[in-house]
Amino acid sequence: MKTTYNIAQMIFAGIMMMQFSFATAQSKPDVKNDESIRPFKVKIPEADVQDLKQRVLATKWPEKELANNASQGAELAKMQELAHYWGTDYNWRKAEAQLNAYPQFMTTIDGVEIHFIHVKSKHKNAMPLIISHGWPGSVFELTGVIAPLTDPTAYGGKKEDAFDLVIPSLPGFGFSGKPTEGGWNNDRIAKAWIVLMGRLGYDRYVAQGGDWGAGIVHSMALQAPKGLLAIHSNLPATLPNEAGMALGGNTVPDGFSEKERAAFNQLNNAIKSGGFIYKTTMEGRPQGVSYGLSDSPVGLASWIFLHPGFDNWSYGKNPGQLPTKDQVLDDISLYWLTNTAGSSAQIYWENRNISIISAGKMKSDQITIPVAVTTFPQDVYASPESWARRAYKNLIYFNEADRGGHFAAWEHPQLFAKELRAAFKPIR
């Protein structure tokens, strides 16, 4: 009788455990379908931070470059000096604290978790603005503009210039999820951003982007969702077809003005000097690139330094220059600690058949909503106003900044914020 009782208990306990397990499985969040807005804090395990330092200090170094400059890539002596600092004195926790000082969130869109910073202005009627970064940037490159844009009165602006800011990490970048299927090109990311702004309750908003972010907001403008009032780009799709066809050669197309010739030569020189070798490689073989970049942090850094926008300030030598050495390492460390070197490279593959600066390929003339443009002189391509007006039928603002390059928001955050205030003023 006692044995029968024990068996009955065991059966009952087993049934209860199955019910409990089923209930637990049912209550576990389905992240891939969770449309809620979830608070997020960065907390990288200490073991991962220490592993980064150890790998940096254990780097197997190549021979010195044959050129006496950076024309062959990152220079050995400068990389060794930077790596020594990275592996000894650099403090990732400061970078982590900087991000955690802002309200951060996660939400799932189209099956991928999207990380974003969302800072609301204290001023009433602030204009909602979504800003998109590119490669090899991140949300770090945009943190400097948060205060000037959300609190303009503290930076020489007026309260009516205020913005509510949404700064997402692109899919496959930073703390956002990594797509497990192809198709995440600019158009699909643009759709995700449109969903994000709607999910946050914004029925009127503007969008800004540079680098890949410029291509994304361009796609948003082509899709022209009801709430999108205007876009701003600092890498506009204005390159005329005749200029695009002549790139790589030695002849400037006939009929170009002095400014148009200068813009063409600026871009053409960057192409002919091999300045976009990283781009063609990731367009063609992103998976092949990812193995080395995911195994060596110094290898990752040297690859990122191939980007023309990084080569002027990648070693933090000039006092007062932004970004600082620590800020550059914050960005590279983010790629390493989130293991997104490979997943971020996929954006080149996904968009390999387009050129985000080509007016024809990007269908710039089909954009009907207002477009604003700011060009920066040290960028790889600074569009003249004539090309911008030819490309965009509804250009409401154009300005040539007197300084700054490809990562202008990082380099000159207050100037960048001033540009956005002026650019979007006509549609407030």
C-alpha positions as CSV (number, residue, x, y, z in Angstrom):
1,M,0.0,0.0,0.0
2,K,2.8,2.3,0.9
3,T,4.6,1.6,-2.5
4,T,1.4,2.3,-4.3
5,Y,1.1,5.7,-2.5
6,N,4.7,6.7,-3.3
7,I,4.1,5.8,-7.0
8,A,0.9,7.9,-7.0
9,Q,2.9,10.8,-5.5
10,M,5.6,10.5,-8.1
11,I,3.0,10.5,-10.9
12,F,1.2,13.5,-9.4
13,A,4.5,15.4,-8.9
14,G,5.5,14.6,-12.5
15,I,2.3,16.0,-13.8
16,M,2.6,19.2,-11.7
17,M,6.2,19.6,-12.9
18,M,5.1,19.3,-16.5
19,Q,2.4,21.9,-16.0
20,F,4.9,24.2,-14.3
21,S,7.4,23.8,-17.1
22,F,4.7,24.5,-19.7
23,A,3.5,27.6,-17.8
24,T,7.1,28.8,-17.5
25,A,7.7,28.3,-21.2
26,Q,4.4,30.1,-21.9
27,S,5.4,33.1,-19.7
28,K,8.9,33.4,-21.1
29,P,9.0,36.5,-23.4
30,D,9.0,35.8,-27.1
31,V,11.7,38.3,-28.0
32,K,11.2,37.9,-31.7
33,N,7.6,39.0,-31.5
34,D,7.8,41.3,-28.5
35,E,6.7,44.7,-29.7
36,S,7.0,46.3,-26.2
37,I,9.4,49.0,-25.4
38,R,11.9,47.5,-22.9
39,P,14.4,49.5,-20.8
40,F,18.0,48.6,-21.5
41,K,21.3,49.1,-19.7
42,V,24.8,48.2,-20.9
43,K,26.7,45.7,-18.8
44,I,29.5,43.9,-20.5
45,P,30.9,41.0,-18.4
46,E,34.2,41.8,-16.8
47,A,35.7,38.6,-18.3
48,D,35.0,40.0,-21.8
49,V,36.7,43.3,-21.0
50,Q,39.7,41.5,-19.6
51,D,39.8,39.2,-22.6
52,L,39.9,42.3,-24.9
53,K,42.9,43.7,-23.1
54,Q,44.8,40.4,-23.1
55,R,44.2,39.9,-26.8
56,V,45.4,43.5,-27.6
57,L,48.6,43.0,-25.6
58,A,49.2,39.6,-27.2
59,T,48.9,40.9,-30.7
60,K,51.2,39.3,-33.3
61,W,52.6,42.3,-35.2
62,P,53.5,42.5,-38.9
63,E,56.6,44.1,-40.3
64,K,56.8,47.8,-40.7
65,E,55.1,49.3,-43.7
66,L,57.3,50.2,-46.7
67,A,55.8,53.7,-47.1
68,N,56.6,56.5,-44.8
69,N,53.0,57.4,-44.3
70,A,49.6,55.7,-44.0
71,S,49.1,55.1,-47.8
72,Q,49.5,51.3,-47.2
73,G,47.2,51.3,-44.2
74,A,47.6,51.9,-40.4
75,E,51.2,52.6,-39.6
76,L,52.9,50.1,-37.3
77,A,54.5,52.5,-34.8
78,K,51.2,54.4,-34.3
79,M,49.2,51.2,-34.0
80,Q,51.6,49.8,-31.4
81,E,51.4,52.9,-29.4
82,L,47.6,53.0,-29.5
83,A,47.4,49.2,-28.7
84,H,49.6,49.7,-25.6
85,Y,47.2,52.3,-24.3
86,W,44.2,50.2,-25.2
87,G,45.5,47.2,-23.4
88,T,46.6,49.1,-20.3
89,D,45.1,52.4,-19.5
90,Y,41.9,52.5,-21.6
91,N,38.7,52.2,-19.4
92,W,35.7,50.7,-21.1
93,R,33.6,51.2,-18.0
94,K,33.6,55.0,-18.6
95,A,32.2,54.4,-22.1
96,E,29.6,52.1,-20.6
97,A,28.6,54.7,-18.0
98,Q,28.3,57.3,-20.7
99,L,25.7,55.2,-22.6
100,N,23.9,54.3,-19.4
101,A,23.5,58.0,-18.5
102,Y,20.9,58.1,-21.4
103,P,17.5,56.4,-21.5
104,Q,18.1,53.3,-23.6
105,F,15.5,50.8,-24.8
106,M,15.0,47.6,-26.8
107,T,12.1,46.7,-29.1
108,T,11.6,44.0,-31.7
109,I,10.8,45.0,-35.3
110,D,10.6,42.6,-38.1
111,G,12.0,39.8,-36.0
112,V,15.2,41.8,-34.9
113,E,15.8,43.5,-31.6
114,I,16.5,47.1,-32.1
115,H,18.5,49.1,-29.5
116,F,18.0,52.8,-29.3
117,I,18.6,55.9,-27.2
118,H,15.5,58.0,-26.6
119,V,16.0,61.4,-25.0
120,K,13.1,63.8,-24.7
121,S,13.5,67.5,-24.4
122,K,12.3,69.4,-21.4
123,H,10.9,72.0,-23.8
124,K,7.3,71.7,-25.0
125,N,6.5,71.0,-28.6
126,A,10.0,69.6,-29.3
127,M,10.3,68.1,-32.8
128,P,10.9,64.4,-32.8
129,L,14.1,63.5,-34.7
130,I,15.5,60.1,-35.6
131,I,19.3,60.0,-36.4
132,S,21.0,57.1,-38.1
133,H,24.7,56.3,-37.9
134,G,26.8,54.3,-40.4
135,W,29.9,52.2,-40.5
136,P,32.3,52.1,-38.7
137,G,30.3,54.5,-36.5
138,S,27.8,53.8,-33.8
139,V,25.5,55.6,-31.3
140,F,28.8,56.8,-29.7
141,E,29.4,59.2,-32.6
142,L,26.1,60.9,-31.9
143,T,26.1,61.3,-28.2
144,G,27.8,64.7,-28.5
145,V,24.8,66.2,-30.2
146,I,22.2,65.0,-27.7
147,A,22.5,67.9,-25.3
148,P,22.7,70.7,-27.9
149,L,19.6,69.3,-29.7
150,T,17.4,68.5,-26.8
151,D,18.4,71.5,-24.7
152,P,19.2,74.3,-27.3
153,T,18.9,77.1,-24.8
154,A,22.1,75.9,-23.1
155,Y,24.0,76.0,-26.4
156,G,23.0,79.3,-28.0
157,G,19.7,78.2,-29.4
158,K,16.1,78.9,-28.6
159,K,13.6,76.7,-26.9
160,E,11.5,76.4,-30.1
161,D,14.6,74.8,-31.7
162,A,14.4,71.7,-29.4
163,F,14.2,68.1,-30.5
164,D,13.2,64.8,-29.0
165,L,15.9,62.4,-30.1
166,V,15.7,58.8,-31.2
167,I,19.2,57.3,-32.0
168,P,19.0,53.6,-32.9
169,S,21.8,51.1,-33.5
170,L,21.5,49.6,-37.0
171,P,20.6,45.9,-37.2
172,G,23.8,43.9,-36.8
173,F,25.5,46.9,-35.0
174,G,26.2,47.5,-31.4
175,F,23.5,46.2,-29.0
176,S,20.9,45.7,-31.7
177,G,20.1,42.1,-32.8
178,K,21.9,40.4,-35.7
179,P,19.7,39.5,-38.6
180,T,19.5,35.8,-39.3
181,E,18.3,36.2,-42.8
182,G,19.3,38.3,-45.8
183,G,17.4,41.3,-47.0
184,W,18.3,43.9,-44.4
185,N,19.2,46.6,-46.8
186,N,18.6,50.4,-46.5
187,D,14.9,50.0,-47.6
188,R,14.2,47.4,-44.9
189,I,16.0,49.4,-42.2
190,A,14.1,52.5,-43.3
191,K,10.8,50.6,-42.8
192,A,11.9,49.5,-39.4
193,W,12.7,53.1,-38.4
194,I,9.2,54.2,-39.6
195,V,7.7,51.5,-37.4
196,L,9.9,52.6,-34.5
197,M,8.8,56.2,-34.7
198,G,5.1,55.1,-34.8
199,R,5.6,52.7,-31.9
200,L,7.0,55.6,-29.9
201,G,3.8,57.6,-30.6
202,Y,5.3,60.1,-33.0
203,D,2.9,61.0,-35.8
204,R,5.1,64.0,-37.0
205,Y,8.9,63.7,-37.1
206,V,12.0,64.4,-39.1
207,A,15.0,62.1,-39.9
208,Q,18.8,62.7,-40.3
209,G,21.6,60.5,-41.5
210,G,25.2,60.3,-42.7
211,D,27.2,57.5,-44.2
212,W,24.8,54.5,-44.3
213,G,22.5,56.6,-42.3
214,A,22.2,58.9,-45.2
215,G,21.1,56.0,-47.4
216,I,18.5,54.9,-44.8
217,V,16.9,58.3,-44.4
218,H,16.9,58.7,-48.2
219,S,14.9,55.4,-48.4
220,M,12.6,56.8,-45.7
221,A,11.9,59.8,-47.9
222,L,11.3,57.7,-50.9
223,Q,8.8,55.6,-48.9
224,A,7.3,58.9,-47.7
225,P,5.3,57.7,-44.7
226,K,2.6,59.9,-43.5
227,G,4.4,61.3,-40.4
228,L,7.8,62.0,-42.0
229,L,8.0,65.8,-42.6
230,A,11.5,66.1,-44.0
231,I,15.0,64.6,-44.0
232,H,18.5,66.0,-43.6
233,S,21.6,64.4,-45.1
234,N,25.3,65.1,-44.7
235,L,26.1,62.6,-47.5
236,P,23.5,63.5,-50.1
237,A,22.7,61.4,-53.2
238,T,23.4,64.2,-55.7
239,L,26.2,62.8,-57.8
240,P,25.2,63.3,-61.5
241,N,25.3,60.3,-63.8
242,E,28.0,61.8,-66.0
243,A,30.2,62.3,-62.9
244,G,29.6,58.7,-61.8
245,M,30.6,57.4,-65.2
246,A,33.8,59.3,-65.2
247,L,35.0,58.3,-61.8
248,G,38.3,56.4,-61.8
249,G,39.5,58.2,-64.9
250,N,41.6,61.3,-65.5
251,T,39.0,63.5,-67.2
252,V,36.5,65.8,-65.6
253,P,33.2,65.9,-67.5
254,D,32.7,68.9,-69.7
255,G,30.6,71.8,-68.5
256,F,31.4,71.5,-64.7
257,S,31.8,74.7,-62.7
258,E,34.8,75.3,-60.5
259,K,32.9,73.9,-57.4
260,E,31.6,70.9,-59.4
261,R,35.1,70.1,-60.6
262,A,36.5,70.3,-57.1
263,A,33.8,68.0,-55.8
264,F,34.4,65.5,-58.6
265,N,38.2,65.6,-58.0
266,Q,37.8,65.1,-54.3
267,L,35.8,61.9,-54.7
268,N,37.8,60.7,-57.7
269,N,41.1,61.1,-55.8
270,A,39.7,59.1,-52.9
271,I,38.7,56.3,-55.2
272,K,42.0,56.2,-57.2
273,S,44.0,56.2,-54.0
274,G,42.3,53.1,-52.8
275,G,40.4,54.9,-50.1
276,F,37.4,52.6,-50.5
277,I,39.1,49.2,-50.5
278,Y,37.3,48.3,-47.3
279,K,34.0,49.0,-49.1
280,T,34.6,46.8,-52.1
281,T,35.9,44.0,-49.9
282,M,32.8,43.9,-47.6
283,E,30.5,44.3,-50.6
284,G,32.0,41.2,-52.1
285,R,33.1,39.0,-49.2
286,P,31.7,40.1,-45.8
287,Q,31.8,36.7,-44.3
288,G,35.4,36.2,-45.4
289,V,36.4,39.5,-43.7
290,S,34.6,38.7,-40.5
291,Y,36.8,35.8,-39.3
292,G,39.9,37.9,-38.8
293,L,38.0,40.9,-37.5
294,S,36.2,38.7,-34.9
295,D,39.5,37.2,-33.7
296,S,41.9,40.1,-33.3
297,P,40.9,43.5,-31.8
298,V,44.0,45.2,-33.3
299,G,43.1,43.6,-36.7
300,L,39.6,45.1,-36.3
301,A,41.0,48.5,-35.4
302,S,43.4,48.5,-38.4
303,W,40.5,47.6,-40.7
304,I,38.4,50.4,-39.3
305,F,41.3,52.8,-39.8
306,L,41.1,52.1,-43.6
307,H,38.0,54.3,-43.6
308,P,38.9,57.7,-45.0
309,G,36.9,59.4,-42.3
310,F,39.1,57.9,-39.6
311,D,42.6,58.5,-40.9
312,N,42.8,62.1,-39.9
313,W,42.3,61.6,-36.2
314,S,42.5,57.9,-35.4
315,Y,45.4,58.2,-33.0
316,G,44.2,61.2,-30.9
317,K,47.4,63.2,-31.3
318,N,45.9,66.7,-31.7
319,P,45.0,68.4,-28.4
320,G,41.3,69.5,-28.4
321,Q,40.5,67.4,-31.5
322,L,37.3,65.3,-31.5
323,P,36.8,62.5,-31.3
324,T,39.5,61.9,-28.7
325,K,41.6,58.7,-28.6
326,D,39.3,57.3,-25.9
327,Q,36.2,58.1,-28.0
328,V,37.7,56.3,-31.0
329,L,38.5,53.3,-28.8
330,D,35.0,53.4,-27.3
331,D,33.6,52.9,-30.8
332,I,36.1,50.1,-31.8
333,S,35.6,48.4,-28.4
334,L,31.9,48.4,-28.9
335,Y,32.3,46.5,-32.2
336,W,34.6,44.0,-30.4
337,L,32.6,43.5,-27.2
338,T,29.4,43.0,-29.1
339,N,31.1,40.8,-31.7
340,T,29.5,42.8,-34.5
341,A,32.5,43.1,-36.9
342,G,31.0,40.5,-39.2
343,S,27.3,41.3,-38.8
344,S,27.9,45.0,-39.4
345,A,29.8,44.2,-42.6
346,Q,26.7,42.6,-44.0
347,I,25.2,46.1,-44.7
348,Y,27.7,46.5,-47.6
349,W,26.6,43.1,-49.1
350,E,23.0,44.0,-48.7
351,N,23.4,47.3,-50.5
352,R,26.1,46.2,-53.0
353,N,24.1,47.1,-56.1
354,I,23.6,50.7,-55.2
355,S,25.7,53.8,-54.7
356,I,24.2,56.0,-51.9
357,I,25.6,59.2,-53.4
358,S,24.4,58.6,-57.0
359,A,21.4,60.7,-57.8
360,G,20.3,58.4,-60.5
361,K,20.7,55.1,-58.8
362,M,19.1,56.5,-55.6
363,K,16.2,58.0,-57.5
364,S,16.7,61.3,-55.8
365,D,14.3,63.1,-58.2
366,Q,11.5,60.9,-56.9
367,I,11.6,62.3,-53.4
368,T,8.7,64.7,-52.9
369,I,9.1,65.6,-49.2
370,P,11.4,68.4,-48.1
371,V,15.2,67.7,-48.1
372,A,17.9,69.6,-46.3
373,V,21.6,69.2,-47.0
374,T,24.8,70.2,-45.2
375,T,28.2,69.4,-46.7
376,F,31.5,69.3,-44.8
377,P,34.8,70.2,-46.5
378,Q,36.9,67.2,-45.2
379,D,34.3,64.6,-46.2
380,V,35.1,62.1,-49.0
381,Y,32.6,64.0,-51.1
382,A,31.2,67.5,-50.6
383,S,28.3,68.1,-52.9
384,P,28.1,71.5,-54.5
385,E,24.7,73.3,-54.2
386,S,24.1,73.0,-58.0
387,W,24.1,69.2,-57.8
388,A,21.8,69.2,-54.7
389,R,19.2,71.4,-56.4
390,R,19.4,69.3,-59.5
391,A,18.9,66.1,-57.6
392,Y,16.2,67.1,-55.1
393,K,13.1,68.9,-56.4
394,N,12.1,70.0,-52.9
395,L,15.4,71.2,-51.4
396,I,14.6,73.5,-48.5
397,Y,18.0,74.1,-47.1
398,F,21.6,73.8,-48.2
399,N,24.8,74.9,-46.5
400,E,28.5,74.4,-46.8
401,A,30.0,74.1,-43.4
402,D,33.4,75.7,-42.9
403,R,35.0,72.7,-41.1
404,G,34.3,69.0,-40.5
405,G,34.5,65.7,-42.3
406,H,32.6,62.5,-42.7
407,F,31.8,62.1,-39.0
408,A,30.8,65.7,-38.5
409,A,28.5,65.1,-35.5
410,W,31.4,63.4,-33.7
411,E,34.0,66.0,-34.8
412,H,31.9,69.2,-34.3
413,P,28.8,68.4,-32.3
414,Q,27.7,71.9,-31.6
415,L,28.2,73.0,-35.2
416,F,26.3,69.9,-36.4
417,A,23.4,70.6,-34.0
418,K,23.3,74.2,-35.2
419,E,23.0,72.9,-38.8
420,L,20.0,70.7,-37.9
421,R,18.2,73.5,-36.1
422,A,18.6,75.7,-39.2
423,A,17.8,72.9,-41.6
424,F,14.5,71.9,-40.0
425,K,13.3,75.4,-39.1
426,P,11.2,75.9,-42.2
427,I,9.0,72.9,-41.5
428,R,8.3,73.5,-37.8
